[in-house]
């Protein structure tokens, strides 16, 4: 390279430049030639190596090599070659004896560029690794993004320390040793990151949360599907299409509801009640029993239950002339039996899970009659349709059993009462 410098120097002198000025110009020309050569080598290497890898990727059935080509991982790695060549060849273009300051600055810039390229390559490789694992069915629902992000934070933190050490001209080990004194400050600055990392480990180890889970967390207004699990935030798309962001450590320290078990079970619970007017509950007369026997769902029930009660009353010498003596069927009891049989005969009701009709504690609003069963689907719209159909039918058949549903007095009821009262006064 010194012969090349002398050759350029001689031509610059022939052009009329003084010897000292010629030294500056020939160094500059050599530097430009070096940059041109390294850029040419960069394009050549990328063409050769990238071309070979593309042909290799087309012949294989693996996805990871195709992703490497699509994400240009090799391109990012190839940028190291010109940077390293320029760093090594800079002393040939700019001798340390003549231009120590300029040489030092350019080598510092090259060193920082090399570190930046390495950080970019590692970051892209980690993202590629995450994408490959997310495409696997066994790893698809694992919150791996938080772990990848903590590695990225560590890598960029170390890279930042190395860049600072290059700028100030000190060893990275010295800076790392000095960080021990500022550990408390770092803990404060990276508090959320550290808490998020620990929470991510707990959520993953206990399988508490996966992307795609439906969760409910009233404290943060979250009621929807988890779309992303990161180091610092859990993103939930609510059913109104708004996005709620929750800190990962909040899912560990606070309570939240995960509906995954319901979705995996194949059935969704319906738990709803109506209030029966207590004044409409009474014993069944023979006429009522005859009517109930005509209802196909409870024909066998009414007969078997009546035989059971009559046998009991006969064995205990019950005086049947008085209604309160012995055991008798009630219209509410027959209605409960009808509802149980109706649910068991409904194809939209799961027959493998709990199905019952029960009375709750009576209140001033009547007797709550609760239906507790599971729909045979977990989809929201069909679930609501099934629930509505069941209670539509329930409300329609209540009067057939001599019962009435309790309902608060409305303005229309008061208006009707006033009209009846005024008509009565006129008739009097």
C-alpha positions in Angstrom: 0.0 0.0 0.0 3.0 2.4 0.6 4.0 1.9 -3.1 0.5 2.9 -4.1 0.7 6.0 -1.9 4.1 6.9 -3.5 2.7 6.4 -7.0 -0.3 8.7 -6.2 1.9 11.1 -4.5 4.2 11.4 -7.5 1.3 12.2 -9.8 -0.1 14.8 -7.5 3.3 16.5 -7.4 3.4 16.5 -11.3 0.0 18.3 -11.2 1.7 21.2 -9.3 0.8 20.4 -5.8 3.4 20.8 -3.1 4.8 17.7 -1.4 3.1 18.2 2.0 -0.3 18.8 0.4 0.2 15.9 -1.8 0.6 13.6 1.2 -2.8 14.7 2.4 -4.5 14.2 -0.9 -2.9 10.8 -1.6 -4.0 9.6 1.9 -7.5 10.8 1.1 -7.6 9.0 -2.3 -6.3 5.8 -0.7 -9.0 6.0 1.9 -11.6 6.4 -0.8 -10.2 3.5 -2.6 -10.3 1.4 0.5 -13.9 2.2 1.1 -14.7 1.4 -2.5 -12.9 -1.9 -2.3 -14.7 -2.9 1.0 -18.1 -1.9 -0.4 -17.3 -4.0 -3.5 -16.3 -6.9 -1.2 -19.5 -6.4 0.8 -21.7 -6.7 -2.3 -19.7 -9.7 -3.6 -20.0 -11.6 -0.4 -23.7 -10.9 -0.1 -24.2 -12.0 -3.7 -22.2 -15.2 -3.2 -23.2 -16.3 0.3 -26.8 -15.0 0.0 -27.2 -16.6 -3.4 -25.9 -19.9 -2.1 -28.2 -19.8 0.9 -31.3 -18.9 -1.1 -30.7 -21.9 -3.4 -30.2 -24.1 -0.3 -33.4 -22.8 1.3 -35.4 -23.6 -1.8 -34.3 -27.2 -1.8 -35.3 -27.8 1.9 -38.7 -28.1 3.4 -37.9 -26.3 6.6 -39.4 -23.0 7.4 -36.6 -21.5 9.4 -34.2 -21.1 6.4 -37.0 -19.4 4.4 -37.6 -17.0 7.2 -33.9 -16.2 7.4 -34.1 -15.2 3.7 -37.3 -13.2 4.2 -36.1 -11.4 7.3 -32.7 -10.7 5.6 -30.7 -12.1 8.5 -27.7 -12.8 6.3 -27.7 -9.3 4.9 -27.4 -7.9 8.3 -24.5 -10.2 9.2 -22.7 -9.4 5.9 -22.4 -5.7 6.9 -19.7 -6.8 9.4 -17.3 -7.6 6.6 -16.7 -4.1 5.2 -16.7 -2.5 8.7 -13.9 -4.9 9.8 -11.9 -4.5 6.6 -12.1 -0.7 6.9 -11.0 -0.8 10.6 -8.0 -3.1 9.7 -6.9 -1.1 6.6 -7.4 2.4 8.0 -3.7 2.6 9.3 -2.5 1.9 5.7 -4.4 5.0 4.4 -3.9 7.2 7.4 -0.5 6.4 9.1 -0.6 6.8 12.8 2.6 8.9 12.8 1.1 11.5 10.4 -2.6 11.6 11.4 -3.1 10.0 14.8 -6.2 12.0 15.7 -8.1 11.4 12.5 -7.2 7.8 12.5 -8.4 7.4 16.1 -11.7 9.1 15.3 -12.3 6.9 12.2 -11.4 3.7 14.0 -13.7 4.7 16.9 -16.6 5.2 14.4 -15.8 1.8 12.8 -15.8 0.1 16.2 -19.2 1.7 17.2 -20.6 0.6 13.8 -19.4 -2.9 14.3 -21.0 -3.1 17.7 -24.3 -1.6 16.3 -24.3 -4.2 13.4 -23.7 -7.1 15.9 -26.6 -5.8 18.1 -28.9 -5.5 15.1 -28.0 -9.0 14.0 -28.6 -10.5 17.4 -31.9 -8.6 17.8 -33.1 -9.8 14.4 -32.0 -13.4 15.2 -34.0 -13.3 18.5 -37.1 -12.0 16.7 -36.7 -14.8 14.1 -36.3 -17.4 16.8 -39.5 -16.1 18.4 -41.4 -16.2 15.1 -40.2 -19.8 14.4 -41.4 -21.0 17.9 -44.7 -19.2 17.5 -45.4 -21.2 14.4 -45.1 -24.4 16.3 -48.4 -25.8 17.6 -46.8 -26.9 20.9 -45.3 -23.5 21.5 -47.9 -21.3 19.9 -49.7 -20.3 23.1 -46.6 -19.9 25.3 -45.8 -16.3 26.3 -42.3 -16.4 25.0 -42.1 -12.8 23.9 -41.4 -11.6 27.4 -38.4 -13.9 27.7 -37.1 -12.8 24.3 -37.5 -9.1 25.3 -35.6 -9.5 28.5 -32.7 -11.1 26.5 -32.9 -8.2 24.1 -32.8 -5.7 27.0 -29.7 -7.4 28.3 -28.0 -7.5 24.9 -28.7 -3.8 24.2 -27.6 -2.9 27.7 -24.3 -4.7 27.3 -23.9 -3.2 23.8 -24.6 0.3 25.2 -21.8 -0.2 27.8 -19.4 -1.3 25.1 -20.2 1.7 23.0 -19.7 4.1 25.9 -16.4 2.4 26.7 -15.3 3.0 23.1 -16.2 6.6 23.3 -14.5 7.3 26.6 -11.5 5.0 25.9 -11.9 2.8 28.9 -12.3 -1.0 29.3 -15.9 -2.3 29.5 -14.9 -4.3 32.6 -14.2 -1.0 34.3 -17.7 0.3 33.5 -19.4 -2.9 34.6 -17.5 -2.7 37.9 -18.6 0.8 38.4 -22.2 -0.2 37.8 -22.2 -2.1 41.1 -22.3 1.2 43.0 -25.3 2.3 41.0 -27.3 -0.9 41.3 -30.0 0.7 43.4 -30.6 3.3 40.7 -30.7 0.7 38.0 -33.2 -1.3 40.0 -35.4 1.8 40.3 -35.1 2.6 36.6 -35.8 -0.9 35.4 -38.3 -1.7 38.2 -41.2 -2.4 35.8 -38.9 -4.5 33.5 -37.7 -6.6 36.4 -41.2 -7.1 37.8 -42.5 -7.9 34.3 -39.8 -10.5 33.8 -40.5 -12.2 37.1 -44.2 -12.1 36.5 -43.7 -13.6 33.0 -41.9 -16.5 34.5 -44.7 -17.1 37.0 -47.4 -16.8 34.4 -45.6 -19.2 32.1 -44.5 -21.7 34.7 -48.1 -22.0 36.2 -49.7 -21.8 32.7 -51.9 -18.9 34.0 -52.1 -17.0 30.7 -51.6 -17.7 27.0 -52.1 -15.5 23.9 -55.7 -16.1 22.7 -57.1 -16.6 26.2 -60.3 -14.8 27.2 -59.8 -13.0 30.5 -61.8 -10.7 32.7 -60.1 -8.2 35.0 -62.6 -5.5 36.3 -59.9 -3.4 38.0 -58.4 -2.6 34.6 -61.6 -2.7 32.6 -60.4 -5.8 30.7 -62.9 -8.2 29.2 -61.7 -9.8 26.0 -59.0 -11.8 24.3 -55.3 -11.6 25.1 -53.6 -10.6 21.8 -50.0 -10.0 23.0 -47.9 -10.9 26.1 -44.8 -8.7 26.3 -42.2 -7.9 28.9 -43.9 -4.7 30.1 -47.6 -5.1 29.1 -50.4 -7.6 28.5 -52.6 -6.4 25.6 -56.3 -7.4 25.7 -58.7 -6.7 22.9 -62.1 -6.2 24.6 -65.3 -7.2 22.9 -66.0 -3.6 22.0 -62.7 -3.7 20.1 -60.9 -1.4 22.5 -57.4 -2.3 23.7 -56.6 -2.6 27.4 -53.0 -2.7 28.6 -52.3 -4.5 31.9 -48.9 -4.7 33.6 -47.8 -8.4 33.8 -47.1 -8.2 37.5 -50.7 -7.1 38.1 -51.9 -10.5 36.9 -49.8 -12.1 39.6 -50.5 -9.8 42.5 -54.2 -9.2 41.7 -57.1 -11.6 40.8 -58.3 -12.1 37.2 -60.6 -14.6 35.6 -59.4 -16.8 32.7 -62.2 -18.4 30.6 -59.9 -20.9 28.9 -61.2 -23.8 31.0 -64.8 -23.0 29.8 -63.7 -22.9 26.2 -61.8 -26.2 26.5 -64.8 -27.9 28.2 -67.0 -27.3 25.2 -69.9 -25.9 27.2 -70.7 -22.6 28.7 -72.6 -22.1 31.9 -76.1 -20.5 32.0 -77.1 -19.5 35.5 -80.2 -17.3 35.6 -83.4 -17.2 37.6 -86.9 -15.8 37.5 -89.0 -14.8 40.5 -92.3 -16.7 41.0 -95.1 -14.9 42.9 -95.5 -16.8 46.2 -99.3 -16.2 46.1 -99.6 -18.4 43.0 -98.1 -21.5 44.6 -100.6 -24.1 45.8 -101.4 -27.8 45.9 -102.4 -29.6 42.7 -106.1 -30.5 42.4 -107.2 -33.7 40.5 -108.2 -31.5 37.6 -104.7 -29.9 37.5 -103.0 -33.3 37.7 -105.2 -34.5 34.8 -104.1 -31.5 32.8 -100.4 -32.0 33.7 -100.6 -35.7 32.6 -101.2 -34.5 29.0 -97.9 -32.7 29.0 -95.6 -35.3 27.3 -92.4 -34.3 29.2 -93.9 -34.9 32.6 -96.5 -37.6 32.1 -94.4 -40.3 33.7 -93.3 -38.0 36.4 -96.8 -37.0 37.5 -98.0 -40.6 37.6 -94.9 -42.0 39.4 -94.9 -39.1 41.9 -98.6 -39.4 42.6 -98.3 -43.1 43.2 -95.4 -42.5 45.6 -97.3 -39.9 47.5 -100.6 -41.9 47.7 -98.7 -44.9 48.9 -97.0 -42.8 51.6 -100.2 -41.3 52.8 -101.9 -44.7 52.9 -99.1 -46.3 54.9 -99.3 -43.5 57.4 -103.1 -43.3 57.6 -103.2 -39.7 56.4 -106.6 -38.0 56.5 -106.8 -36.9 52.8 -109.9 -34.8 53.5 -107.7 -32.0 54.8 -105.2 -30.7 52.2 -102.4 -29.9 54.7 -102.3 -33.5 55.8 -99.7 -35.8 54.3 -97.7 -35.2 51.1 -99.1 -33.7 48.0 -97.8 -32.3 44.7 -97.6 -28.6 44.1 -97.8 -26.7 40.9 -94.3 -25.3 41.5 -92.9 -28.8 42.1 -94.4 -30.1 38.9 -93.1 -27.0 37.1 -89.6 -27.6 38.3 -89.8 -31.2 37.1 -91.0 -30.0 33.7 -88.1 -27.6 33.4 -85.6 -30.3 34.3 -87.0 -32.6 31.6 -87.2 -29.8 29.1 -83.5 -29.0 29.6 -82.5 -32.7 29.3 -84.5 -33.0 26.1 -83.0 -29.8 24.6 -80.3 -30.7 22.0 -78.6 -27.3 22.7 -78.0 -28.1 26.3 -75.0 -30.2 27.4 -76.0 -33.5 28.9 -72.5 -34.3 30.3 -72.4 -31.3 32.7 -74.4 -30.1 35.6 -78.1 -29.5 34.8 -80.6 -28.6 37.6 -83.5 -26.3 38.5 -83.5 -25.1 42.1 -85.2 -22.7 44.5 -83.2 -19.9 46.1 -84.0 -18.0 49.3 -87.4 -16.3 49.0 -87.3 -12.6 49.1 -89.8 -9.7 49.0 -89.8 -10.2 45.2 -91.0 -13.8 45.3 -89.3 -17.2 45.1 -86.3 -17.1 42.8 -86.4 -20.2 40.6 -82.9 -20.7 39.2 -81.9 -22.7 36.1 -78.3 -23.9 36.2 -77.1 -25.7 33.1 -74.5 -25.5 30.3 -75.0 -24.7 26.7 -73.5 -27.1 24.2 -71.4 -24.4 22.6 -69.0 -21.7 23.8 -69.5 -19.3 20.9 -71.0 -16.1 22.2 -73.9 -15.5 19.7 -75.2 -19.1 19.7 -74.8 -19.1 23.5 -77.0 -16.0 23.9 -79.6 -17.5 21.4 -79.8 -20.7 23.4 -80.2 -18.8 26.7 -82.9 -16.6 25.3 -84.8 -19.5 23.7 -84.9 -21.4 27.0 -86.2 -18.4 29.0 -88.6 -17.4 26.3 -90.1 -20.8 26.6 -90.0 -20.7 30.4 -91.9 -17.4 30.6 -94.5 -18.6 28.1 -95.3 -21.9 30.0 -95.5 -20.4 33.5 -99.2 -19.7 33.3 -99.9 -23.2 32.2 -98.9 -24.4 35.7 -101.1 -21.9 37.5 -98.1 -19.8 38.4 -97.3 -16.2 37.8 -94.1 -14.3 37.5 -93.4 -11.6 40.1 -93.0 -8.2 38.4 -92.7 -4.7 40.0 -95.6 -2.3 39.5 -95.1 -0.1 36.5 -96.7 3.2 35.5 -99.0 1.3 33.1 -100.3 -0.9 36.0 -101.1 2.2 38.1 -102.8 3.8 35.1 -104.9 0.6 34.7 -105.8 0.6 38.4 -107.0 4.3 38.2 -109.2 3.5 35.2 -110.8 0.5 37.0 -111.3 2.6 40.1 -113.0 5.4 38.2 -115.2 2.9 36.4 -116.2 1.4 39.7 -117.1 4.8 41.1 -119.2 5.6 38.1 -121.1 2.3 38.5 -121.8 3.0 42.1 
